[in-house]
Amino acid sequence: LRVSHGPKLALEDRADRQLAKELVSQLDPATARELKDPASFTADRMWIWRPIGNEELVALSGCSGIARDPRCGILLARVLYGQPKLLTWASSGSRLPLLHAHRSLRDIWLLSSDEMGLFTRRIGYAWGRITVGEKERRVPRSVPQRRDKRRP
């Protein structure tokens, strides 16, 4: 058995817009409503994610309704024998997301922002399944007030 490996998360030169159209057609009705106009979804970036040996997943970031009311996120799919299968949709709100690989091979991070500021979402791989975490924000710690030792 040969196990193929490659870079954990590789940005491709260009997004496959035909693949994006095929994946958008596989969205469940609730996600399609979230996008408002799924037919206008435009893929901007494409990555190949290799969470384990012999597994290559495709991640497409893009938005629908760009000029009016953008709805953005990541489409994650597996392409086997030329047939794409949508695994999940990870919403990033109204701004185009980026993907970042950190330490674990099985986790990547969606990076985006909204009206409240920057946020991340963990996208995890376990036994062939994809999980998308909630928004996580880095809130600065409050600095404790120093008490003046002198009292009047």
C-alpha positions as a Markdown table, in Angstrom:
| # | Residue | x | y | z |
|---|---|---|---|---|
| 1 | Leu | 0.0 | 0.0 | 0.0 |
| 2 | Arg | 1.5 | 3.3 | -1.1 |
| 3 | Val | 0.6 | 6.3 | 1.0 |
| 4 | Ser | 0.8 | 9.7 | -0.7 |
| 5 | His | 1.6 | 12.8 | 1.2 |
| 6 | Gly | 2.0 | 16.4 | 0.2 |
| 7 | Pro | 1.8 | 19.9 | 1.7 |
| 8 | Lys | -0.8 | 20.0 | 4.4 |
| 9 | Leu | -2.6 | 23.0 | 3.0 |
| 10 | Ala | -1.7 | 24.2 | -0.5 |
| 11 | Leu | -3.1 | 27.3 | -2.2 |
| 12 | Glu | -3.8 | 26.6 | -5.9 |
| 13 | Asp | -3.0 | 29.1 | -8.6 |
| 14 | Arg | -6.7 | 29.6 | -9.5 |
| 15 | Ala | -10.1 | 28.6 | -8.2 |
| 16 | Asp | -12.1 | 26.0 | -10.2 |
| 17 | Arg | -15.3 | 27.9 | -10.8 |
| 18 | Gln | -17.0 | 24.9 | -12.6 |
| 19 | Leu | -16.3 | 22.8 | -9.5 |
| 20 | Ala | -17.8 | 25.6 | -7.3 |
| 21 | Lys | -21.0 | 25.5 | -9.4 |
| 22 | Glu | -21.3 | 21.8 | -9.0 |
| 23 | Leu | -20.8 | 22.0 | -5.3 |
| 24 | Val | -23.3 | 24.8 | -4.8 |
| 25 | Ser | -25.9 | 22.7 | -6.6 |
| 26 | Gln | -25.3 | 20.1 | -3.8 |
| 27 | Leu | -26.0 | 22.5 | -0.9 |
| 28 | Asp | -28.9 | 21.6 | 1.4 |
| 29 | Pro | -31.9 | 23.9 | 1.3 |
| 30 | Ala | -31.1 | 25.7 | 4.6 |
| 31 | Thr | -27.6 | 26.6 | 3.5 |
| 32 | Ala | -28.9 | 27.7 | 0.0 |
| 33 | Arg | -31.3 | 30.0 | 1.8 |
| 34 | Glu | -28.4 | 31.4 | 3.9 |
| 35 | Leu | -26.6 | 32.3 | 0.7 |
| 36 | Lys | -29.8 | 34.0 | -0.6 |
| 37 | Asp | -28.7 | 33.7 | -4.3 |
| 38 | Pro | -26.6 | 30.5 | -4.6 |
| 39 | Ala | -26.4 | 30.8 | -8.4 |
| 40 | Ser | -24.3 | 33.9 | -8.0 |
| 41 | Phe | -21.7 | 32.2 | -5.8 |
| 42 | Thr | -18.2 | 33.1 | -7.1 |
| 43 | Ala | -15.2 | 31.1 | -6.0 |
| 44 | Asp | -12.1 | 33.3 | -5.3 |
| 45 | Arg | -9.5 | 30.9 | -3.9 |
| 46 | Met | -8.9 | 27.2 | -3.8 |
| 47 | Trp | -6.8 | 25.0 | -1.5 |
| 48 | Ile | -5.9 | 21.4 | -1.4 |
| 49 | Trp | -6.1 | 20.1 | 2.2 |
| 50 | Arg | -4.3 | 16.8 | 3.1 |
| 51 | Pro | -5.4 | 16.0 | 6.7 |
| 52 | Ile | -4.1 | 12.4 | 6.5 |
| 53 | Gly | -2.2 | 10.2 | 4.0 |
| 54 | Asn | -4.1 | 9.4 | 0.8 |
| 55 | Glu | -6.8 | 12.0 | 1.5 |
| 56 | Glu | -7.1 | 15.2 | -0.5 |
| 57 | Leu | -9.9 | 17.6 | 0.2 |
| 58 | Val | -10.8 | 20.7 | -1.9 |
| 59 | Ala | -11.6 | 23.9 | -0.1 |
| 60 | Leu | -13.1 | 26.8 | -2.2 |
| 61 | Ser | -13.7 | 30.2 | -0.6 |
| 62 | Gly | -16.1 | 32.6 | -2.2 |
| 63 | Cys | -19.2 | 34.8 | -1.9 |
| 64 | Ser | -22.6 | 35.1 | -3.4 |
| 65 | Gly | -24.4 | 38.5 | -3.8 |
| 66 | Ile | -21.1 | 40.3 | -3.9 |
| 67 | Ala | -22.4 | 43.8 | -4.9 |
| 68 | Arg | -25.6 | 43.8 | -2.9 |
| 69 | Asp | -25.5 | 41.7 | 0.3 |
| 70 | Pro | -22.4 | 39.4 | 0.3 |
| 71 | Arg | -22.7 | 35.9 | 1.9 |
| 72 | Cys | -19.3 | 34.3 | 2.1 |
| 73 | Gly | -17.7 | 31.1 | 3.3 |
| 74 | Ile | -15.8 | 27.9 | 2.4 |
| 75 | Leu | -17.1 | 24.9 | 0.4 |
| 76 | Leu | -15.3 | 21.7 | 1.5 |
| 77 | Ala | -15.4 | 18.7 | -0.9 |
| 78 | Arg | -13.9 | 15.4 | -1.8 |
| 79 | Val | -13.4 | 14.6 | -5.4 |
| 80 | Leu | -13.1 | 10.9 | -6.3 |
| 81 | Tyr | -12.8 | 9.7 | -9.8 |
| 82 | Gly | -13.8 | 13.1 | -11.1 |
| 83 | Gln | -17.0 | 13.3 | -9.1 |
| 84 | Pro | -17.2 | 16.0 | -6.5 |
| 85 | Lys | -19.1 | 15.4 | -3.2 |
| 86 | Leu | -19.8 | 18.4 | -1.0 |
| 87 | Leu | -18.8 | 17.6 | 2.6 |
| 88 | Thr | -19.7 | 20.9 | 4.4 |
| 89 | Trp | -20.2 | 24.6 | 4.2 |
| 90 | Ala | -18.4 | 26.9 | 6.7 |
| 91 | Ser | -19.9 | 30.4 | 6.7 |
| 92 | Ser | -17.7 | 33.5 | 7.2 |
| 93 | Gly | -20.5 | 36.1 | 7.1 |
| 94 | Ser | -20.1 | 39.0 | 4.7 |
| 95 | Arg | -16.3 | 38.9 | 4.2 |
| 96 | Leu | -14.2 | 36.6 | 2.1 |
| 97 | Pro | -12.4 | 34.0 | 4.4 |
| 98 | Leu | -8.9 | 32.7 | 4.3 |
| 99 | Leu | -7.6 | 29.3 | 5.5 |
| 100 | His | -4.7 | 28.8 | 7.8 |
| 101 | Ala | -2.9 | 25.6 | 8.8 |
| 102 | His | -1.4 | 25.5 | 12.3 |
| 103 | Arg | 0.1 | 22.5 | 14.1 |
| 104 | Ser | -2.3 | 19.5 | 13.7 |
| 105 | Leu | -2.6 | 18.0 | 10.3 |
| 106 | Arg | -6.3 | 17.3 | 11.0 |
| 107 | Asp | -7.3 | 20.9 | 11.8 |
| 108 | Ile | -7.3 | 24.1 | 9.7 |
| 109 | Trp | -8.6 | 27.5 | 10.6 |
| 110 | Leu | -11.0 | 29.7 | 8.8 |
| 111 | Leu | -10.0 | 33.4 | 9.3 |
| 112 | Ser | -12.4 | 36.2 | 8.7 |
| 113 | Ser | -14.0 | 39.3 | 10.3 |
| 114 | Asp | -17.4 | 40.8 | 10.8 |
| 115 | Glu | -18.8 | 44.0 | 12.4 |
| 116 | Met | -17.5 | 42.9 | 15.8 |
| 117 | Gly | -13.9 | 42.2 | 14.6 |
| 118 | Leu | -11.7 | 39.3 | 13.7 |
| 119 | Phe | -12.7 | 35.7 | 14.3 |
| 120 | Thr | -11.6 | 32.2 | 13.6 |
| 121 | Arg | -13.5 | 28.9 | 13.1 |
| 122 | Arg | -11.8 | 25.5 | 13.5 |
| 123 | Ile | -12.4 | 23.0 | 10.7 |
| 124 | Gly | -11.6 | 19.5 | 11.9 |
| 125 | Tyr | -11.1 | 16.2 | 10.2 |
| 126 | Ala | -11.9 | 12.9 | 12.1 |
| 127 | Trp | -12.4 | 9.5 | 10.5 |
| 128 | Gly | -13.5 | 11.0 | 7.2 |
| 129 | Arg | -15.9 | 13.5 | 8.7 |
| 130 | Ile | -15.6 | 17.3 | 8.8 |
| 131 | Thr | -16.7 | 19.4 | 11.8 |
| 132 | Val | -16.9 | 23.2 | 11.8 |
| 133 | Gly | -16.6 | 25.0 | 15.1 |
| 134 | Glu | -18.2 | 28.1 | 16.3 |
| 135 | Lys | -16.7 | 31.6 | 15.9 |
| 136 | Glu | -13.8 | 32.2 | 18.3 |
| 137 | Arg | -12.6 | 35.7 | 19.1 |
| 138 | Arg | -9.5 | 36.8 | 20.9 |
| 139 | Val | -10.7 | 39.3 | 23.4 |
| 140 | Pro | -7.9 | 41.2 | 25.1 |
| 141 | Arg | -7.5 | 40.6 | 28.8 |
| 142 | Ser | -8.4 | 43.4 | 31.0 |
| 143 | Val | -5.5 | 44.9 | 32.9 |
| 144 | Pro | -6.2 | 44.9 | 36.7 |
| 145 | Gln | -6.2 | 48.4 | 38.2 |
| 146 | Arg | -3.2 | 49.0 | 40.5 |
| 147 | Arg | -4.1 | 50.2 | 43.9 |
| 148 | Asp | -2.3 | 53.1 | 45.3 |
| 149 | Lys | -0.7 | 51.9 | 48.6 |
| 150 | Arg | -0.9 | 55.3 | 50.0 |
| 151 | Arg | -4.3 | 56.1 | 51.5 |
| 152 | Pro | -5.4 | 59.5 | 52.5 |
